[in-house]
């Protein structure tokens, strides 16, 4: 394993981390049931995607 010859300063270390920004995923409202879902995903509540039934969701009682 490589060992550094010189100490990396805090300023230099922190410059490497400037490009990363933690963001919350963007959500939309399902056009069929109104639930909040992620983009380009099948709705877990009703099973619809782009107005069409994609999967059959089992009903829980």
ZAKE-836172 format. One record per atom (N, C-alpha, C): residue in three letters; x, y, z. Coordinates in pm, whole numbers. Layout:
N
ATOM,resn,px,py,pz
ATOM,Ala,X,Y,Z
...
This chain:
61
ATOM,resn,px,py,pz
ATOM,Unk,84,-117,0
ATOM,Unk,0,0,0
ATOM,Unk,89,124,0
ATOM,Unk,50,224,-79
ATOM,Unk,131,344,-93
ATOM,Unk,121,433,30
ATOM,Unk,232,497,64
ATOM,Unk,235,591,176
ATOM,Unk,262,732,122
ATOM,Unk,188,831,169
ATOM,Unk,212,967,120
ATOM,Unk,343,1023,174
ATOM,Unk,414,1099,89
ATOM,Unk,538,1161,132
ATOM,Unk,512,1287,212
ATOM,Unk,405,1359,177
ATOM,Unk,373,1483,244
ATOM,Unk,228,1481,292
ATOM,Unk,201,1557,396
ATOM,Unk,66,1568,448
ATOM,Unk,-20,1648,350
ATOM,Unk,-138,1599,323
ATOM,Unk,-233,1671,238
ATOM,Unk,-306,1773,326
ATOM,Unk,-303,1899,288
ATOM,Unk,-366,2003,368
ATOM,Unk,-518,1989,364
ATOM,Unk,-583,2047,462
ATOM,Unk,-729,2043,469
ATOM,Unk,-791,2109,347
ATOM,Unk,-731,2218,302
ATOM,Unk,-783,2290,187
ATOM,Unk,-775,2204,61
ATOM,Unk,-663,2137,41
ATOM,Unk,-645,2053,-77
ATOM,Unk,-737,1931,-71
ATOM,Unk,-753,1873,47
ATOM,Unk,-842,1758,66
ATOM,Unk,-986,1797,34
ATOM,Unk,-1028,1914,83
ATOM,Unk,-1166,1956,65
ATOM,Unk,-1196,1996,-79
ATOM,Unk,-1096,2034,-155
ATOM,Unk,-1118,2068,-296
ATOM,Unk,-1165,1947,-375
ATOM,Unk,-1122,1828,-337
ATOM,Unk,-1165,1707,-406
ATOM,Unk,-1313,1680,-385
ATOM,Unk,-1370,1731,-278
ATOM,Unk,-1507,1698,-241
ATOM,Unk,-1609,1804,-284
ATOM,Unk,-1566,1905,-359
ATOM,Unk,-1657,2015,-393
ATOM,Unk,-1760,1977,-497
ATOM,Unk,-1733,1882,-584
ATOM,Unk,-1824,1850,-694
ATOM,Unk,-1941,1765,-650
ATOM,Unk,-1936,1704,-533
ATOM,Unk,-2043,1615,-488
ATOM,Unk,-2148,1695,-413
ATOM,Unk,-2272,1682,-456
ATOM,Unk,-2382,1747,-387
ATOM,Unk,-2491,1643,-361
ATOM,Unk,-2525,1623,-236
ATOM,Unk,-2630,1528,-201
ATOM,Unk,-2765,1594,-225
ATOM,Unk,-2847,1532,-311
ATOM,Unk,-2979,1587,-340
ATOM,Unk,-3083,1479,-320
ATOM,Unk,-3202,1521,-285
ATOM,Unk,-3313,1428,-270
ATOM,Unk,-3363,1388,-409
ATOM,Unk,-3408,1263,-426
ATOM,Unk,-3458,1221,-556
ATOM,Unk,-3586,1296,-593
ATOM,Unk,-3602,1325,-721
ATOM,Unk,-3719,1398,-769
ATOM,Unk,-3837,1303,-780
ATOM,Unk,-3949,1343,-726
ATOM,Unk,-4068,1261,-731
ATOM,Unk,-4178,1332,-809
ATOM,Unk,-4272,1251,-861
ATOM,Unk,-4388,1304,-932
ATOM,Unk,-4513,1240,-873
ATOM,Unk,-4627,1289,-916
ATOM,Unk,-4755,1235,-871
ATOM,Unk,-4805,1135,-975
ATOM,Unk,-4846,1018,-931
ATOM,Unk,-4901,915,-1020
ATOM,Unk,-5030,968,-1083
ATOM,Unk,-5039,954,-1215
ATOM,Unk,-5157,1005,-1285
ATOM,Unk,-5280,920,-1260
ATOM,Unk,-5262,796,-1214
ATOM,Unk,-5375,707,-1191
ATOM,Unk,-5431,718,-1048
ATOM,Unk,-5343,708,-948
ATOM,Unk,-5392,704,-810
ATOM,Unk,-5353,825,-726
ATOM,Unk,-5257,905,-773
ATOM,Unk,-5217,1025,-700
ATOM,Unk,-5107,1004,-598
ATOM,Unk,-5046,887,-596
ATOM,Unk,-4937,859,-502
ATOM,Unk,-4808,926,-553
ATOM,Unk,-4715,953,-463
ATOM,Unk,-4587,1011,-498
ATOM,Unk,-4491,900,-537
ATOM,Unk,-4433,908,-659
ATOM,Unk,-4343,804,-710
ATOM,Unk,-4219,868,-771
ATOM,Unk,-4113,789,-790
ATOM,Unk,-3992,835,-857
ATOM,Unk,-4016,836,-1008
ATOM,Unk,-3941,922,-1080
ATOM,Unk,-3949,927,-1225
ATOM,Unk,-3914,792,-1287
ATOM,Unk,-3979,757,-1395
ATOM,Unk,-3951,637,-1475
ATOM,Unk,-3962,509,-1392
ATOM,Unk,-4053,507,-1297
ATOM,Unk,-4075,388,-1215
ATOM,Unk,-4224,353,-1218
ATOM,Unk,-4253,225,-1204
ATOM,Unk,-4391,181,-1193
ATOM,Unk,-4441,218,-1054
ATOM,Unk,-4566,265,-1048
ATOM,Unk,-4625,304,-920
ATOM,Unk,-4643,179,-834
ATOM,Unk,-4593,184,-712
ATOM,Unk,-4603,68,-623
ATOM,Unk,-4742,55,-564
ATOM,Unk,-4822,162,-568
ATOM,Unk,-4957,158,-512
ATOM,Unk,-5056,91,-607
ATOM,Unk,-5052,131,-736
ATOM,Unk,-5153,80,-829
ATOM,Unk,-5094,-5,-942
ATOM,Unk,-4962,3,-968
ATOM,Unk,-4900,-79,-1072
ATOM,Unk,-4904,-16,-1210
ATOM,Unk,-4941,112,-1221
ATOM,Unk,-4950,178,-1350
ATOM,Unk,-4821,252,-1383
ATOM,Unk,-4789,260,-1515
ATOM,Unk,-4677,337,-1565
ATOM,Unk,-4719,402,-1695
ATOM,Unk,-4710,533,-1703
ATOM,Unk,-4750,611,-1820
ATOM,Unk,-4895,584,-1859
ATOM,Unk,-4982,570,-1761
ATOM,Unk,-5125,552,-1789
ATOM,Unk,-5166,412,-1827
ATOM,Unk,-5073,318,-1827
ATOM,Unk,-5104,179,-1863
ATOM,Unk,-5069,87,-1747
ATOM,Unk,-5145,-21,-1734
ATOM,Unk,-5119,-119,-1628
ATOM,Unk,-4991,-194,-1662
ATOM,Unk,-4891,-187,-1576
ATOM,Unk,-4762,-251,-1600
ATOM,Unk,-4751,-381,-1520
ATOM,Unk,-4793,-378,-1394
ATOM,Unk,-4789,-497,-1310
ATOM,Unk,-4917,-507,-1230
ATOM,Unk,-4952,-626,-1193
ATOM,Unk,-5069,-649,-1108
ATOM,Unk,-5023,-638,-964
ATOM,Unk,-5085,-550,-886
ATOM,Unk,-5050,-531,-747
ATOM,Unk,-5149,-610,-661
ATOM,Unk,-5095,-695,-573
ATOM,Unk,-5181,-773,-485
ATOM,Unk,-5245,-683,-380
ATOM,Unk,-5374,-698,-360
ATOM,Unk,-5444,-618,-261
ATOM,Unk,-5424,-677,-122
ATOM,Unk,-5394,-592,-25
ATOM,Unk,-5378,-638,113
ATOM,Unk,-5495,-588,195
ATOM,Unk,-5549,-674,279
ATOM,Unk,-5664,-636,359
ATOM,Unk,-5629,-636,505
